[in-house]
Amino acid sequence: MLLLAFAAALNAAPAEAPKLPYASLDPDETVTTPTAEAASASVDAEETHNPPWLQYALLDRMEWAFSRGGDGYAWDFSAMVGGKRNRVYLASTGEGAASGRLDYLELEALYSRWVGSDIDLNLGVRWDARPRPNRLYLTAGGQLDTGKLWLGAFGYLSKQGEVSARLGGYYNWELAKRLILQPSFELDAYAQDVPALGIGRGLSYAELGLRLRYEVIDHLAPYVGLSWSRDLGRTARLTRAAGDDPETKSVVAGVHSEF
């Protein structure tokens, strides 16, 4: 019986060997990895065939501020429209007093070129409609946006020949599911005095914020926080000479939305 079983095993068809991923390739074929140039060409081709679309819309803050100097409101909205490489960046920032008076209004429209690694280079215009007299600026700069971290650095040249710069950023720190702590900062500087706007050369303005938000439903998160801002250097002296306090401390409450 053992001899019969051994003979049957020898006559049985051999089991099919498992196929490896490259088993279907011809001997002369090679596996290649797309180069950076090929990846770039793929992005350009996709952008050519796909129409522009909304990359994102962000209402970073729509808030009410409570402070000793008087309550007020503020907002910061931005959007990115276009393909993966060529885009249009739009932004609006403003603030005003509790009476409804609009003290500051800034509008931006920038061409935005994605260069990889979450970095966009920007060129366009910024218009400060408030305070008076208004100002039109040529804008150049760049943004780093990883989703959690945003940094922006911009240079400005006004129609009147005034040169200024701004550095800003924030970080979204997820403390728990749907609970986000966002520290933020802004720093402005001017290359010369701008008496018409009450601004002196050098570092002119600094702002720090800390906001805690909770996403009650998708894309909607109420928040509370603290905000501190101060005019600096020569600008602070001009502010005091005008009878105003160069420093503002506020408790803020508002809503954050993005999609």
Residue frames as qw, qx, qy, qz and C-alpha x, y, z in Angstrom:
[[0.000, 0.886, 0.464, 0.000, 0.00, 0.00, 0.00],
 [0.303, -0.788, 0.104, 0.526, 2.79, 2.44, 0.83],
 [0.402, -0.136, 0.600, 0.678, 4.44, 1.73, -2.54],
 [0.206, 0.619, 0.673, 0.349, 1.14, 2.41, -4.38],
 [0.132, -0.930, -0.271, 0.211, 0.65, 5.75, -2.54],
 [0.390, -0.591, 0.321, 0.629, 4.24, 6.82, -3.33],
 [0.361, 0.156, 0.688, 0.610, 3.75, 5.97, -7.03],
 [0.092, 0.805, 0.569, 0.139, 0.50, 7.97, -7.15],
 [0.243, -0.871, -0.043, 0.425, 2.26, 11.01, -5.66],
 [0.402, -0.327, 0.507, 0.689, 5.00, 10.85, -8.31],
 [0.250, 0.371, 0.729, 0.518, 2.43, 10.73, -11.13],
 [0.003, 0.840, 0.478, -0.257, 0.35, 13.67, -9.78],
 [0.380, 0.743, 0.132, 0.534, 0.60, 17.08, -11.62],
 [0.446, -0.075, -0.353, 0.819, 2.93, 19.52, -9.90],
 [0.081, -0.812, -0.467, 0.341, 1.28, 22.37, -7.95],
 [0.369, 0.778, 0.171, 0.480, 1.21, 25.74, -9.76],
 [0.501, -0.132, -0.280, 0.808, 3.87, 28.10, -8.42],
 [0.028, -0.844, -0.384, 0.374, 2.58, 31.43, -6.99],
 [0.479, 0.667, 0.205, 0.533, 2.90, 34.32, -9.43],
 [0.416, -0.410, -0.168, 0.794, 5.18, 37.19, -8.42],
 [0.205, 0.810, 0.226, -0.500, 4.22, 40.78, -9.28],
 [0.132, 0.689, -0.462, -0.543, 6.73, 40.89, -12.11],
 [0.576, -0.006, 0.807, 0.132, 5.96, 37.42, -13.51],
 [0.576, 0.672, 0.463, -0.045, 3.97, 38.84, -16.45],
 [0.081, 0.880, -0.276, -0.377, 6.82, 41.09, -17.63],
 [0.853, 0.483, -0.144, 0.136, 8.88, 40.21, -20.64],
 [0.809, -0.250, -0.069, 0.527, 12.57, 39.57, -19.88],
 [0.433, 0.304, 0.091, 0.843, 13.55, 42.85, -21.56],
 [0.240, -0.808, -0.281, -0.458, 10.99, 44.96, -19.66],
 [0.384, 0.037, -0.527, 0.757, 12.10, 47.08, -16.68],
 [0.278, -0.795, -0.534, 0.072, 10.14, 48.67, -13.86],
 [0.319, 0.340, -0.061, 0.883, 10.64, 52.44, -13.76],
 [0.208, -0.641, -0.529, 0.516, 9.74, 55.04, -11.16],
 [0.252, 0.870, 0.302, 0.296, 8.22, 58.31, -12.46],
 [0.486, 0.085, -0.161, 0.855, 10.72, 61.16, -12.38],
 [0.054, -0.552, -0.371, 0.745, 10.02, 64.57, -10.86],
 [0.129, 0.240, -0.391, -0.879, 9.66, 65.96, -14.40],
 [0.245, -0.235, -0.856, -0.390, 7.10, 63.29, -15.27],
 [0.179, -0.545, -0.722, 0.386, 5.13, 63.99, -12.09],
 [0.010, 0.472, 0.069, -0.879, 5.14, 67.71, -12.89],
 [0.192, 0.069, -0.629, -0.750, 3.97, 67.03, -16.43],
 [0.210, -0.387, -0.896, -0.061, 1.17, 64.84, -15.05],
 [0.078, -0.580, -0.494, 0.644, -0.03, 67.70, -12.81],
 [0.101, 0.371, -0.244, -0.890, 0.04, 70.12, -15.75],
 [0.202, -0.093, -0.819, -0.530, -1.86, 67.68, -17.96],
 [0.166, -0.501, -0.825, 0.201, -4.51, 67.10, -15.30],
 [0.022, -0.559, -0.261, 0.787, -4.92, 70.83, -14.78],
 [0.113, 0.194, -0.504, -0.834, -5.30, 71.38, -18.54],
 [0.288, -0.222, -0.837, -0.409, -8.13, 68.86, -18.82],
 [0.282, -0.575, -0.721, 0.263, -9.95, 69.73, -15.59],
 [0.005, -0.783, -0.198, -0.589, -11.80, 73.05, -15.20],
 [0.067, 0.387, -0.499, 0.773, -11.01, 75.38, -12.24],
 [0.620, -0.517, -0.571, -0.149, -12.57, 74.43, -8.95],
 [0.379, -0.815, 0.176, -0.401, -12.68, 75.59, -5.36],
 [0.522, 0.286, -0.709, 0.378, -9.55, 74.39, -3.55],
 [0.367, -0.407, -0.702, 0.454, -10.84, 75.63, -0.20],
 [0.159, -0.714, -0.128, -0.670, -12.81, 78.38, 1.51],
 [0.547, -0.216, -0.604, 0.538, -11.81, 79.34, 5.04],
 [0.284, -0.816, -0.067, -0.500, -13.60, 81.62, 7.47],
 [0.539, 0.147, -0.633, 0.536, -10.79, 81.54, 9.99],
 [0.160, -0.339, -0.615, 0.694, -12.58, 83.92, 12.32],
 [0.204, -0.584, -0.357, -0.700, -15.84, 85.78, 12.56],
 [0.512, -0.305, -0.638, 0.488, -15.75, 87.15, 16.07],
 [0.251, -0.887, -0.139, -0.363, -16.85, 89.66, 18.66],
 [0.555, 0.171, -0.470, 0.665, -14.15, 91.16, 20.88],
 [0.464, -0.840, -0.270, -0.082, -14.70, 92.38, 24.45],
 [0.608, 0.123, -0.241, 0.746, -12.11, 94.91, 25.64],
 [0.264, -0.614, -0.375, 0.642, -11.75, 97.90, 27.97],
 [0.098, -0.266, 0.268, 0.921, -11.25, 100.25, 25.06],
 [0.592, 0.333, 0.020, -0.734, -14.60, 99.25, 23.59],
 [0.709, 0.118, 0.696, -0.010, -16.15, 96.15, 22.07],
 [0.333, 0.588, -0.414, -0.610, -15.85, 95.39, 18.39],
 [0.912, 0.230, 0.318, -0.121, -16.04, 92.83, 15.62],
 [0.008, -0.638, 0.661, 0.395, -13.56, 91.26, 13.20],
 [0.926, 0.248, 0.250, -0.138, -13.37, 88.71, 10.41],
 [0.100, -0.587, 0.709, 0.378, -10.74, 86.91, 8.34],
 [0.842, 0.338, 0.370, -0.201, -11.83, 85.05, 5.20],
 [0.021, 0.570, -0.666, -0.480, -9.79, 83.46, 2.39],
 [0.871, 0.299, 0.339, -0.191, -10.36, 81.15, -0.57],
 [0.199, -0.449, 0.714, 0.498, -8.28, 79.38, -3.20],
 [0.760, 0.495, 0.268, -0.324, -9.73, 78.75, -6.67],
 [0.390, 0.697, -0.531, -0.282, -8.08, 76.90, -9.54],
 [0.900, 0.174, -0.398, -0.027, -6.14, 73.76, -10.38],
 [0.866, -0.397, -0.115, 0.280, -3.37, 72.01, -8.50],
 [0.642, -0.014, 0.047, 0.765, -0.63, 74.29, -9.81],
 [0.081, 0.245, 0.150, 0.954, -2.16, 77.58, -11.01],
 [0.237, -0.619, -0.722, 0.198, -4.59, 79.21, -8.61],
 [0.041, -0.626, -0.050, -0.777, -6.20, 82.48, -7.54],
 [0.394, -0.311, -0.667, 0.550, -5.99, 83.39, -3.85],
 [0.191, -0.653, -0.245, -0.691, -8.70, 85.74, -2.52],
 [0.441, -0.295, -0.641, 0.555, -8.82, 87.20, 0.99],
 [0.192, -0.721, -0.169, -0.643, -10.77, 89.71, 3.04],
 [0.494, -0.265, -0.590, 0.582, -9.91, 90.98, 6.53],
 [0.109, -0.626, -0.134, -0.760, -11.72, 93.62, 8.53],
 [0.370, -0.375, -0.679, 0.511, -12.58, 94.97, 11.94],
 [0.112, -0.578, -0.206, -0.781, -14.80, 97.63, 13.41],
 [0.110, -0.161, 0.566, -0.801, -16.40, 99.10, 16.52],
 [0.111, 0.344, 0.892, -0.271, -19.53, 97.93, 18.33],
 [0.296, 0.557, 0.193, -0.752, -21.39, 100.93, 16.93],
 [0.748, 0.521, 0.412, 0.011, -21.04, 99.38, 13.49],
 [0.182, 0.905, -0.303, -0.236, -18.27, 101.69, 12.29],
 [0.942, 0.224, 0.029, 0.250, -15.81, 99.96, 9.96],
 [0.326, -0.865, 0.285, 0.255, -12.25, 100.81, 11.04],
 [0.176, -0.514, 0.751, 0.375, -10.22, 98.48, 8.83],
 [0.852, 0.381, 0.288, -0.216, -10.92, 96.68, 5.54],
 [0.114, -0.570, 0.709, 0.399, -8.31, 94.81, 3.51],
 [0.876, 0.372, 0.202, -0.232, -8.95, 92.95, 0.25],
 [0.243, -0.541, 0.713, 0.374, -6.45, 90.77, -1.63],
 [0.882, 0.421, 0.118, -0.173, -6.41, 89.08, -5.05],
 [0.224, -0.670, 0.666, 0.239, -3.24, 87.11, -5.82],
 [0.814, 0.355, -0.430, -0.165, -2.06, 84.73, -8.50],
 [0.627, -0.529, 0.550, -0.155, -0.84, 81.67, -6.62],
 [0.674, 0.466, -0.559, -0.125, 1.64, 79.18, -8.09],
 [0.889, -0.391, 0.224, -0.081, 2.07, 75.83, -6.35],
 [0.352, 0.712, -0.607, 0.028, 5.76, 74.84, -6.33],
 [0.761, 0.008, -0.642, 0.090, 5.50, 71.65, -4.25],
 [0.450, -0.079, -0.657, 0.599, 5.95, 70.74, -0.59],
 [0.198, -0.751, -0.597, 0.201, 2.79, 72.65, 0.46],
 [0.253, -0.486, 0.024, 0.836, 4.30, 75.95, -0.75],
 [0.393, 0.769, 0.456, 0.215, 2.63, 78.56, -2.97],
 [0.336, -0.167, 0.073, 0.924, 4.28, 81.68, -4.41],
 [0.141, 0.792, 0.573, -0.156, 2.03, 84.72, -4.77],
 [0.217, -0.071, 0.201, 0.953, 1.86, 87.87, -6.87],
 [0.020, -0.674, -0.677, -0.293, -1.04, 90.29, -7.02],
 [0.027, -0.507, 0.029, -0.861, -2.66, 93.30, -5.40],
 [0.310, -0.474, -0.706, 0.426, -3.92, 94.32, -1.97],
 [0.066, -0.575, -0.208, -0.788, -6.36, 97.16, -1.42],
 [0.236, -0.326, -0.654, 0.641, -6.84, 98.77, 2.01],
 [0.079, -0.660, -0.494, -0.561, -10.21, 100.51, 1.77],
 [0.456, -0.845, -0.019, -0.277, -10.06, 101.55, 5.43],
 [0.081, -0.767, -0.326, 0.546, -8.61, 103.53, 7.12],
 [0.438, 0.857, 0.173, 0.208, -8.59, 106.64, 4.94],
 [0.551, 0.545, -0.327, -0.541, -6.73, 107.54, 2.82],
 [0.963, 0.055, 0.253, -0.075, -6.99, 104.13, 1.19],
 [0.140, -0.658, 0.672, 0.310, -3.98, 102.37, -0.27],
 [0.926, 0.344, -0.047, -0.150, -3.35, 100.08, -3.26],
 [0.398, -0.642, 0.640, 0.140, -0.35, 97.74, -2.97],
 [0.720, 0.397, -0.552, -0.141, 1.55, 95.46, -5.31],
 [0.736, -0.469, 0.423, -0.246, 2.00, 92.24, -3.35],
 [0.683, 0.393, -0.616, -0.009, 4.60, 89.47, -3.61],
 [0.421, -0.503, 0.640, -0.401, 5.23, 86.62, -1.20],
 [0.493, 0.115, -0.851, -0.142, 4.66, 83.01, -0.34],
 [0.708, -0.358, 0.225, -0.566, 2.58, 80.68, 1.82],
 [0.233, 0.178, -0.952, 0.087, 3.24, 77.36, 3.50],
 [0.691, -0.161, 0.146, -0.689, 0.07, 75.42, 4.27],
 [0.155, 0.192, -0.969, 0.023, 0.29, 71.88, 5.66],
 [0.533, -0.444, -0.645, -0.321, -3.29, 71.79, 6.93],
 [0.606, -0.615, -0.404, 0.302, -2.19, 72.18, 10.54],
 [0.414, -0.524, 0.036, 0.744, 0.47, 74.85, 10.08],
 [0.428, 0.799, 0.300, 0.297, 0.08, 78.01, 7.99],
 [0.421, -0.545, 0.068, 0.722, 2.85, 80.57, 7.48],
 [0.462, 0.782, 0.325, 0.262, 2.72, 83.58, 5.17],
 [0.419, -0.501, 0.098, 0.751, 5.44, 86.13, 4.31],
 [0.410, 0.755, 0.438, 0.264, 4.60, 89.08, 2.05],
 [0.323, -0.272, 0.054, 0.905, 6.19, 92.28, 0.79],
 [0.238, 0.814, 0.528, -0.046, 4.16, 95.30, -0.33],
 [0.286, -0.068, 0.188, 0.937, 4.80, 98.33, -2.53],
 [0.215, 0.705, 0.530, -0.420, 2.08, 100.98, -2.40],
 [0.456, 0.740, 0.353, 0.345, 1.07, 103.24, -5.30],
 [0.121, -0.986, 0.084, -0.078, 2.71, 106.07, -3.30],
 [0.530, 0.594, -0.528, 0.296, 6.03, 104.19, -3.21],
 [0.486, -0.582, 0.496, -0.422, 5.79, 102.99, 0.43],
 [0.592, 0.229, -0.773, -0.007, 7.46, 99.65, 1.19],
 [0.585, -0.417, 0.455, -0.527, 6.21, 97.31, 3.93],
 [0.437, 0.172, -0.880, -0.065, 6.24, 93.66, 4.92],
 [0.721, -0.329, 0.214, -0.571, 4.16, 91.20, 6.92],
 [0.312, 0.189, -0.928, 0.072, 4.84, 87.84, 8.55],
 [0.654, -0.219, 0.242, -0.683, 1.98, 85.80, 9.95],
 [0.425, 0.127, -0.891, -0.101, 0.99, 82.29, 10.89],
 [0.691, -0.321, 0.294, -0.577, -1.06, 79.90, 12.99],
 [0.214, 0.200, -0.956, 0.002, -1.04, 76.29, 14.11],
 [0.762, -0.243, -0.157, -0.579, -4.07, 74.02, 14.59],
 [0.064, 0.306, -0.890, 0.330, -3.27, 71.85, 17.60],
 [0.703, -0.257, -0.485, -0.452, -5.77, 69.00, 18.02],
 [0.261, -0.417, 0.666, -0.561, -6.23, 68.48, 21.76],
 [0.460, 0.139, 0.845, -0.233, -8.99, 65.91, 21.29],
 [0.230, 0.370, 0.776, 0.455, -11.37, 64.85, 18.56],
 [0.038, 0.781, 0.479, 0.398, -13.05, 68.03, 17.23],
 [0.389, -0.894, -0.098, 0.199, -11.32, 70.18, 19.89],
 [0.671, 0.432, 0.027, 0.602, -8.66, 72.49, 18.40],
 [0.356, -0.809, -0.055, 0.464, -6.37, 75.04, 20.05],
 [0.609, 0.611, 0.195, 0.466, -5.07, 77.64, 17.61],
 [0.377, -0.674, 0.031, 0.635, -2.19, 79.98, 18.52],
 [0.539, 0.695, 0.300, 0.370, -1.57, 82.72, 15.93],
 [0.386, -0.601, 0.021, 0.699, 0.67, 85.72, 15.31],
 [0.493, 0.766, 0.250, 0.327, 1.21, 88.66, 12.96],
 [0.462, -0.578, 0.069, 0.669, 4.11, 91.11, 12.65],
 [0.467, 0.818, 0.258, 0.214, 4.19, 94.18, 10.35],
 [0.496, -0.474, 0.125, 0.716, 7.05, 96.51, 9.40],
 [0.419, 0.889, 0.184, 0.016, 7.48, 99.63, 7.23],
 [0.720, 0.151, 0.051, 0.676, 10.59, 100.93, 5.46],
 [0.160, 0.263, -0.022, 0.951, 9.60, 104.59, 5.94],
 [0.145, 0.327, 0.545, -0.758, 7.23, 106.84, 7.87],
 [0.053, -0.442, -0.694, -0.566, 3.67, 107.06, 6.54],
 [0.040, 0.083, 0.424, -0.901, 2.25, 110.08, 8.44],
 [0.490, -0.080, -0.316, -0.809, -1.06, 109.97, 6.54],
 [0.766, -0.219, -0.561, -0.227, -1.80, 106.58, 8.14],
 [0.543, -0.722, 0.282, -0.321, -0.14, 107.26, 11.49],
 [0.984, -0.044, 0.023, 0.172, 2.57, 104.66, 10.81],
 [0.144, -0.870, 0.453, 0.135, 6.28, 105.01, 11.59],
 [0.644, 0.494, -0.582, -0.045, 9.19, 103.18, 9.99],
 [0.014, -0.346, 0.877, -0.332, 10.50, 99.98, 11.53],
 [0.179, -0.295, -0.937, 0.056, 8.42, 97.34, 13.29],
 [0.244, -0.241, -0.081, -0.936, 4.96, 98.87, 13.45],
 [0.743, -0.198, 0.038, -0.638, 2.46, 96.28, 14.69],
 [0.171, 0.177, -0.964, 0.100, 2.30, 92.93, 16.48],
 [0.732, -0.185, 0.002, -0.655, -0.63, 90.65, 17.24],
 [0.090, 0.159, -0.973, 0.141, -0.93, 87.39, 19.20],
 [0.705, -0.149, -0.082, -0.688, -4.00, 85.22, 19.52],
 [0.003, 0.105, -0.981, 0.165, -5.06, 82.02, 21.26],
 [0.651, 0.006, -0.072, -0.756, -8.42, 80.50, 20.34],
 [0.216, -0.045, 0.965, -0.139, -10.03, 77.25, 21.44],
 [0.587, 0.148, -0.234, -0.761, -12.73, 75.87, 19.14],
 [0.444, 0.028, 0.880, -0.167, -15.00, 72.84, 19.08],
 [0.268, 0.082, -0.650, -0.706, -16.44, 71.48, 15.84],
 [0.544, 0.099, 0.563, -0.614, -20.10, 70.88, 16.75],
 [0.826, 0.433, 0.348, -0.100, -20.86, 69.70, 13.22],
 [0.711, 0.120, 0.353, 0.597, -18.66, 69.23, 10.16],
 [0.366, 0.427, 0.227, 0.795, -17.11, 72.52, 9.02],
 [0.252, -0.770, -0.124, -0.573, -18.62, 74.61, 11.82],
 [0.662, -0.202, -0.515, 0.505, -16.76, 75.36, 15.06],
 [0.254, -0.927, -0.075, -0.266, -17.62, 78.01, 17.67],
 [0.690, 0.102, -0.377, 0.609, -14.63, 79.28, 19.67],
 [0.349, -0.935, -0.054, -0.002, -13.51, 81.46, 22.56],
 [0.789, 0.142, -0.107, 0.588, -10.09, 82.95, 23.10],
 [0.339, -0.794, -0.035, 0.504, -7.74, 85.81, 23.88],
 [0.595, 0.624, 0.170, 0.476, -6.28, 88.43, 21.57],
 [0.405, -0.739, 0.009, 0.539, -3.46, 90.92, 22.18],
 [0.587, 0.597, 0.219, 0.500, -2.27, 93.58, 19.76],
 [0.374, -0.771, -0.034, 0.514, 0.09, 96.52, 20.02],
 [0.469, 0.860, -0.080, 0.183, 1.52, 99.28, 17.87],
 [0.827, -0.281, 0.011, 0.487, 5.32, 99.24, 18.07],
 [0.557, -0.015, 0.147, 0.817, 8.19, 101.73, 17.95],
 [0.028, -0.063, 0.120, 0.990, 7.57, 104.99, 16.12],
 [0.349, -0.384, -0.640, -0.566, 4.01, 103.92, 15.30],
 [0.474, -0.543, -0.641, 0.265, 3.24, 103.55, 19.02],
 [0.257, -0.321, -0.186, 0.893, 4.51, 107.09, 19.66],
 [0.159, -0.119, -0.405, -0.893, 2.30, 108.45, 16.90],
 [0.439, -0.469, -0.729, -0.238, -0.67, 106.56, 18.34],
 [0.410, -0.515, -0.507, 0.556, -0.11, 108.05, 21.81],
 [0.124, -0.156, 0.070, 0.977, 0.31, 111.54, 20.30],
 [0.302, -0.265, -0.547, -0.734, -3.13, 111.11, 18.73],
 [0.476, -0.285, 0.367, -0.747, -4.59, 110.33, 22.17],
 [0.907, -0.013, -0.250, -0.338, -5.11, 106.60, 21.62],
 [0.679, -0.486, 0.547, -0.056, -3.81, 103.54, 23.47],
 [0.370, 0.542, -0.686, -0.314, -1.29, 101.57, 21.37],
 [0.049, 0.123, -0.985, 0.112, -2.18, 98.31, 23.14],
 [0.705, -0.113, -0.116, -0.690, -5.40, 96.29, 23.00],
 [0.035, -0.105, 0.976, -0.189, -6.29, 93.22, 25.06],
 [0.639, -0.007, -0.162, -0.752, -9.50, 91.37, 24.27],
 [0.450, 0.048, 0.875, -0.171, -11.57, 88.32, 25.11],
 [0.386, 0.257, -0.487, -0.740, -13.05, 87.02, 21.87],
 [0.548, 0.185, 0.786, -0.220, -15.89, 84.70, 20.90],
 [0.431, 0.492, -0.335, -0.678, -16.83, 83.68, 17.39],
 [0.894, 0.203, 0.372, -0.143, -17.21, 80.97, 14.79],
 [0.107, -0.522, 0.722, 0.442, -14.77, 79.18, 12.47],
 [0.828, 0.362, 0.360, -0.233, -15.77, 77.42, 9.26],
 [0.002, 0.555, -0.677, -0.483, -13.91, 75.75, 6.40],
 [0.807, 0.296, 0.490, -0.140, -14.80, 73.66, 3.38]]
